[in-house]
Each structure stands twice: as structure tokens, then as C-alpha cells.
Amino acid sequence: MSVDTHTHCPYCALQCAMTLTPRALDAAIDEPSLTVTGRSFPTNRGGLCRKGWTSSTLLDSDDRIRTPLVRDAHGELVPTEWSVALDILARRIRALQGQHGRDSVGVFGGGGLTNEKAYQLGKFARIALGTSRIDYNGRFCMSSAAAAANRAFGIDRGLPFPLTDLDAAKTVLLLGSNVAETMPPFLSHLAGVREAGGLIVVDPRRSATARLTEEGQGTHLAPAPGSDLELLLGLTHIVIVERLYDATAIEEHTLGFDDLRRSVAAWWPARVQQVTGVPVAVLRDVARRLSEGEETFILTGRGVEQHSNGTDTATAAINLALILGLPTRQGSGYGTLTGQGNGQGGREHGQKCDQLPGYRKITDPVARAHVAAIWGVQAEDLPGPGLPAVQLLASIDEPDGIRALLVHGSNPVISAPDAGAVRDRLARLDLLVVCDFFLSETAAMADIVLPVTQWAEEEGTMTNLEGRVIRRRRAVDPPGGVRSELWIFAELARRLDAPGRFDVDPALVFDELARASAGGVADYSGLSHELLDDDTEAYWPYPSGSEGTPRPLLGGYRHPDGRARIVPVSVGVRLESAATGSELTLITGRLLEHYQSGAQTRRVPELMAARDALEVTMHPSTAADRGLGDGDRATLENSRGTVTAKVATSVSIRPDTVFLPFHFAGAHSANLLTSDATDPVSAMPEFKTAIVQVRAAAVR
């Protein structure tokens, strides 16, 4: 008899609940090994998107790597025994570090790793490798939102309230997130606000989410790309000038209002209209709508955060929420929508270059002493802060930069900004090691490829966009030659004579994570696999003896004095000039059918049948000006690279703007065009706006 397994989707941070049913013993051999059905859960209510419904397909994929691969003297990746591959890897790490120092070896993690693997990866880097050079692809996703929340609230939890709180909302301002395509089950939580006519969507495109505002269900604002900060400063100006703010909340719970008042004085409505293109009347209507109801939320996404001023833009959204009194009001709030599956947990327990488990600062002597004691090492032996992702990858070209890189759960050849330059740098490494289940574009460049377990083949935990810790459960055995990263860390640590203990049982690793996080901002010390096995509602902070914290801001902010910091921000000089003449502004984003770099979803036939090639979306008049029509091939180029794509015209996009999804590879990779200029606070790259020339592709 087959046994169903209750688990969660391997893709986005909504972490939809699903049930996996094994193939019957008498079933045809070509049937999938697992059948997916949606499971009732507060976030998805039984619903799944296309990616979730087809997620088990990859478990049976012929593309699966089933044995370690090592590049031979002829430059070919050849199958190798595990013991041989790990011996080679350990020997090469020792040689490089012996010649060039501990920091010559870098580690690049991922926001899709379980909490256990993310924790153990950070531990492995710091006490087995002894390197400070670790960061992860969450730097490309949540870093600006995290930096803004930490400095304002003293805590970074994407949604500091359960998602179901949105059900009763009367007004929701949604900036820079196309949830209708990126996490469709989320839409059930917007039904009430749409019925109330209060969904306000900010997006340069008339996206699927923006179209939800039609027929009186809300308002769509389409500001010029890259002008979200000016828009938010303008809304804040109106709220202050018209005295729409919550004076009591400001007085009792915040610091910095007078400085904010002065900083937005220059952003009067007519000026904001001139910069953003949003009419004055609409600006006033939105500001008034935000201030008049008790059930009001402001939510941000990557569209306003993945910029070189992303932290300031997220801060401007937080400032607006603070003066309206939303974060500490029951039934209202501010939050940011985490993207990757474990984007929340992945940034809490040690993958970031400046953090230790529990969201502790690596420069804090108390934090270092606590974690070192758990790990069985001396605090002074822990490395200091390292380099954020863009700088880490750029250091390959520097005399004291990394000479080896271990990549886990990421595909930077596609996902990093200025991807062509990143590919060139990776090719110059002395050693590139990739743990993956497919030969991704990054793995194809590696010297050593180690095959690892997929989601349904492993036990562990994830932390979803609400800060809720959930169980990932094993439903099927992995192929014989595949191993968990936990086993790989343990085997390498042994070969490197590392101090400390490296467990391979995820439950034991989680127990250690819980102890290491105790007393930190992200305290998991009251949690265990056993407690989570019955789907307990477990929102961190969850210190030992507690029942969790679903709404951590209701009792006051997490700074020592209990007050939020209103941090005035200003519009700076753009790192890349605005489009002029025949130039256009490129914006990038996701599609319903694909996820991240596409390394997984491009291997699902059903998803590829729906979206099998890169398309550039442009306004019909923009296309006509360049002699282009639907189905034609266009070339987009700038100083960083060239991309070819099929043209799809749409009146849903501004004439001065074009859109590319970032899921495709090779000459179709949108990130060949994006800039690696970074935010000075968060080190987030400028993903969302790039200046390009567009012309008809040469006929071959």
C-alpha cells in the first residue's frame, strides 16, 4: 500500500502545502514516481500553480546527475567514485589555501536550501574552510528589503503577520510584485480587498496583477521605471501636508518624524507627476485611501527593491507605513514578499557574509562567543565579515581574491548581474565546484560536480514568507549515487581535519541550529522536527518555552527602546543615465511558468510547451518604430552584452520600456544586460532597470 507524504512545494516562498502519493506497484513504468495534489494550508488553501502541479516531474528527469563528475586532463567531465571526487576536492582546497590563504576559497549558497543545509553550509565555511568568503544568491533577492527592515524595525521578517491577515484588508498598496504570476495561490488573500475596490498596484507594466484592479476593484499606477522612490516620497508628502498621518502612533512608537517631514518637503504632487508620470489626482486619491481605513497594508516586492537605491526605496515604503501607524495596528501592516523557497530562513542562519546563526552579527563579540561555544571552537578562530555576492564574484579578478568557489543551490552564470562578465570570471578560477541535481549552466563549467538530493528526497525545514517554520518531508529515495549536502559537508570536514561536529541527520542539525540561534533575533530554540511534525503554527521568534510570535511588531518594535526608526531618504544620482533618444529602459522579471534561472523549470516539458523561448515585450508603437512586429526577432544590446529574443507586442507596457524574463540561458539570458552596480547599504545589484538599444536581429 502506498503511503502519502505531506510536504511543501519546492519553489517559491509561499511554500504551498501538497501531498505526494507514490506510484502504485502495478502502474505503468512511464507514470511519474509521485503524484502531486494540493493540500489545505493557510497560505495556499489547497491551490497550486503550474510549477507546483508539475514539480514531481523533475524527480524522474533523464537529465539527473547520478554520480560525481570530475574534469579530466582532456577537459571532459567524467563519472567518478564519491571517495575519489572528495579526496581530489579536499586535496585541491588544502593546496590552494596553503599557497594563497584561507580566504582564497569562497562559498556561494542559495535561498532554496533547507534551514539545516543553510546553517551547516555557514558552519562548514567558517570552521572547516576557515574562510570569510561566503555569501549567497539571496543577496540578489531580499537584501534591500532586509536592510531596510532591520534599520527601521530592528527585525527582518518578510511578513511580520500571517498571510491570512490580508483576507480582511480594505486597502492594499502592492509595489513591485506580480503575485498573479509569481505565486498565484496568494490571490485568494486579495479577494476581499478587490471586492472593496482597494487593491493598489504599482508596476510599469499592466501585469496580470495590475489587471486585477480593473472593473472598479482597485487602481493601477504605472510610474516610469526606476521612479518608485520618488513616488513614495510624493505619497508621504501628501500624507504629511494633508495631516493624514497617525499622530499618536508617531509620537508613541517612532523616532525621526520631523526629519522626514523636512526631507519630503520638495516632493510636491506636481513634481512627482513630472518625474513618475502618475497624475496628481491619482497620487492624492491613493494617499487618502491609505489613511482612511483601519485594515490597510503596504507590501513591497523585488520590482522596487532590486535597484542600486533599493534599500532607500524600501525604507520610503516603511516610512509611509510608519506615519500611517500600520505596523503596530492589529489588522494592518507593512511587509515584503520573500521570493525564494527558503529566502527567509536562508538569510537567518549564516549564509550571509556578515551573519552568524539566529540573525546575529558576525562582528558582535557576544554572538561570536555564543556560536563558537556551540561549534566547539574558540571565538577568535571564527573569520570576520566577508564580501557580499557581487563583490565576492568580482574578487576572482583581484590579487587577493578567491581562487576557488563552492556553489550550492545557485546558478550564478544565469542569475548574477552582468552575467557575461561573471561567466568569464568563473572560467578563470583555479577550482569551481558545484553541488546540483542537474548540469546547470554553472555546473557545466565546473571542475567538480557533486549530485545532491532534491526536495522530495530529503528531510528538513523551510521558513516561508510569513516567518513560519515548516517541515519538508522525504517521500521517495534518491538515486543510488546521489548524496545530501549534509553528508558532503561531513565527509569534506573529516578530510580537512575540521574541528567541531558535522551531523548528517537533519533533525540533529536542526537541534544544533536551534541552540545556536537561542537569544538571537531569529530565535528557533523552542523548535524541533518533532514539534513541527504535526504542522504546528511556528512563527519565529520561537524561543524555548514560547508558542511563537506570529505578529512580532504588535507589541512594539525590536530596537532596545521599542521605537521604530524613521530614516529619511533622498533621491541620489542614478548610476546609469536614463534612456534618451532611441534608447529604451529594460525591466526584468518572472513568468508564471518558470522559476529563477530556469535550471529546473526548463526541464519540465509541460512548462516548456507553454513558454519555450525568450520573448521581449514591447509596446506596438515601439516595435513599429524599429520595423518589428509580433514573432520577429529583436536584438537588445548595451555595453555589457547582447540578447536576442522573439518580439511580443502589448499595450500593457509603456512605450519607453521593454520587458525580459530572466529564466533563459546562453544568448537569451536577460542578465547579460543588467548592471552589477550595487546598493551602498544592502549590496543589492541593479537588476530592474538597464538602458538598451533595440533593433531587428540580423537574418541568418
URBEL-V923880 format. One record per backbone hydrogen bond with DSSP energy under -1.0 kcal/mol. CO is the residue of the C=O (numbers start at 1). NH is the residue of the N-H. If there is no record, write none. Layout:
co->CO nh->NH
co->CO nh->NH
This chain:
co->5 nh->20
co->7 nh->18
co->12 nh->15
co->13 nh->465
co->16 nh->9
co->17 nh->39
co->18 nh->7
co->19 nh->37
co->20 nh->5
co->21 nh->35
co->24 nh->27
co->28 nh->31
co->33 nh->23
co->35 nh->21
co->37 nh->19
co->39 nh->46
co->41 nh->45
co->44 nh->47
co->49 nh->53
co->50 nh->54
co->52 nh->55
co->54 nh->57
co->56 nh->59
co->57 nh->60
co->61 nh->64
co->68 nh->80
co->69 nh->449
co->70 nh->78
co->72 nh->75
co->76 nh->72
co->78 nh->70
co->81 nh->85
co->82 nh->86
co->83 nh->87
co->84 nh->88
co->85 nh->89
co->86 nh->90
co->87 nh->91
co->88 nh->92
co->89 nh->93
co->90 nh->94
co->91 nh->95
co->92 nh->96
co->93 nh->97
co->94 nh->98
co->95 nh->99
co->96 nh->100
co->97 nh->101
co->101 nh->104
co->102 nh->105
co->104 nh->403
co->104 nh->404
co->106 nh->406
co->107 nh->135
co->108 nh->408
co->109 nh->137
co->110 nh->113
co->111 nh->342
co->114 nh->118
co->115 nh->119
co->116 nh->120
co->117 nh->121
co->118 nh->122
co->119 nh->123
co->120 nh->124
co->121 nh->125
co->122 nh->126
co->123 nh->127
co->124 nh->128
co->124 nh->129
co->125 nh->131
co->132 nh->134
co->133 nh->107
co->135 nh->109
co->136 nh->139
co->137 nh->140
co->138 nh->141
co->138 nh->142
co->142 nh->146
co->143 nh->147
co->144 nh->148
co->145 nh->149
co->146 nh->150
co->147 nh->151
co->148 nh->152
co->149 nh->153
co->150 nh->154
co->152 nh->565
co->153 nh->558
co->158 nh->336
co->162 nh->165
co->163 nh->166
co->164 nh->167
co->166 nh->169
co->171 nh->297
co->172 nh->200
co->173 nh->299
co->174 nh->202
co->175 nh->301
co->176 nh->303
co->178 nh->181
co->178 nh->182
co->179 nh->183
co->183 nh->186
co->184 nh->187
co->185 nh->188
co->186 nh->189
co->187 nh->190
co->190 nh->194
co->191 nh->195
co->192 nh->196
co->193 nh->198
co->194 nh->197
co->198 nh->172
co->199 nh->219
co->200 nh->174
co->201 nh->221
co->202 nh->176
co->205 nh->207
co->207 nh->211
co->209 nh->212
co->210 nh->213
co->211 nh->214
co->213 nh->218
co->214 nh->217
co->217 nh->199
co->219 nh->201
co->221 nh->203
co->224 nh->227
co->227 nh->231
co->228 nh->232
co->229 nh->233
co->230 nh->234
co->231 nh->235
co->232 nh->236
co->233 nh->237
co->234 nh->238
co->235 nh->239
co->236 nh->240
co->237 nh->241
co->238 nh->242
co->239 nh->244
co->240 nh->243
co->246 nh->250
co->247 nh->251
co->248 nh->252
co->249 nh->253
co->250 nh->254
co->253 nh->564
co->255 nh->566
co->256 nh->260
co->257 nh->261
co->258 nh->262
co->259 nh->263
co->260 nh->264
co->264 nh->267
co->268 nh->272
co->269 nh->273
co->270 nh->274
co->271 nh->275
co->272 nh->276
co->273 nh->277
co->276 nh->224
co->279 nh->283
co->280 nh->284
co->281 nh->285
co->282 nh->286
co->283 nh->287
co->284 nh->288
co->285 nh->289
co->286 nh->290
co->287 nh->291
co->294 nh->296
co->295 nh->170
co->295 nh->171
co->296 nh->333
co->297 nh->173
co->298 nh->335
co->299 nh->175
co->300 nh->337
co->301 nh->304
co->302 nh->306
co->305 nh->307
co->306 nh->687
co->306 nh->688
co->307 nh->310
co->309 nh->313
co->310 nh->314
co->311 nh->315
co->312 nh->316
co->313 nh->317
co->314 nh->318
co->315 nh->319
co->316 nh->320
co->317 nh->321
co->318 nh->322
co->319 nh->323
co->320 nh->324
co->321 nh->326
co->322 nh->325
co->323 nh->246
co->326 nh->329
co->329 nh->332
co->333 nh->298
co->335 nh->300
co->339 nh->13
co->340 nh->343
co->342 nh->346
co->344 nh->347
co->345 nh->348
co->348 nh->359
co->352 nh->355
co->353 nh->386
co->354 nh->362
co->356 nh->360
co->358 nh->522
co->360 nh->356
co->361 nh->364
co->364 nh->368
co->365 nh->369
co->366 nh->370
co->367 nh->371
co->368 nh->372
co->369 nh->373
co->370 nh->374
co->371 nh->375
co->372 nh->376
co->372 nh->377
co->378 nh->381
co->379 nh->382
co->388 nh->392
co->389 nh->393
co->390 nh->394
co->391 nh->395
co->393 nh->396
co->394 nh->397
co->395 nh->398
co->398 nh->401
co->403 nh->430
co->403 nh->431
co->404 nh->106
co->405 nh->433
co->406 nh->108
co->407 nh->435
co->411 nh->414
co->411 nh->415
co->412 nh->416
co->418 nh->422
co->419 nh->423
co->420 nh->424
co->421 nh->425
co->422 nh->426
co->423 nh->427
co->425 nh->428
co->426 nh->429
co->431 nh->405
co->432 nh->447
co->432 nh->448
co->433 nh->407
co->434 nh->450
co->435 nh->409
co->436 nh->452
co->437 nh->65
co->438 nh->440
co->440 nh->444
co->442 nh->445
co->443 nh->446
co->447 nh->71
co->448 nh->434
co->449 nh->69
co->450 nh->436
co->451 nh->483
co->454 nh->457
co->455 nh->458
co->456 nh->475
co->456 nh->476
co->460 nh->472
co->461 nh->115
co->462 nh->470
co->464 nh->467
co->465 nh->159
co->467 nh->540
co->468 nh->464
co->470 nh->462
co->472 nh->460
co->479 nh->482
co->484 nh->488
co->485 nh->489
co->486 nh->490
co->487 nh->491
co->488 nh->492
co->489 nh->493
co->490 nh->494
co->491 nh->495
co->492 nh->496
co->493 nh->498
co->494 nh->497
co->505 nh->509
co->506 nh->510
co->507 nh->511
co->508 nh->512
co->509 nh->513
co->510 nh->514
co->511 nh->515
co->512 nh->516
co->513 nh->517
co->517 nh->520
co->521 nh->523
co->523 nh->542
co->524 nh->527
co->528 nh->532
co->529 nh->533
co->532 nh->535
co->538 nh->469
co->539 nh->549
co->542 nh->526
co->543 nh->546
co->551 nh->554
co->553 nh->556
co->559 nh->562
co->562 nh->557
co->564 nh->255
co->580 nh->583
co->584 nh->692
co->585 nh->658
co->586 nh->690
co->587 nh->660
co->589 nh->662
co->595 nh->598
co->598 nh->602
co->600 nh->603
co->601 nh->604
co->604 nh->608
co->605 nh->609
co->607 nh->611
co->614 nh->646
co->616 nh->648
co->617 nh->659
co->618 nh->650
co->619 nh->623
co->620 nh->624
co->621 nh->625
co->623 nh->626
co->623 nh->628
co->624 nh->627
co->629 nh->632
co->632 nh->647
co->633 nh->697
co->634 nh->645
co->635 nh->695
co->636 nh->643
co->637 nh->693
co->641 nh->638
co->643 nh->636
co->645 nh->634
co->646 nh->616
co->647 nh->631
co->648 nh->618
co->652 nh->206
co->654 nh->657
co->656 nh->585
co->658 nh->587
co->659 nh->617
co->660 nh->589
co->665 nh->668
co->666 nh->669
co->667 nh->644
co->669 nh->672
co->670 nh->673
co->671 nh->419
co->677 nh->686
co->679 nh->683
co->684 nh->679
co->685 nh->687
co->686 nh->675
co->690 nh->586
co->692 nh->584
co->693 nh->637
co->695 nh->635
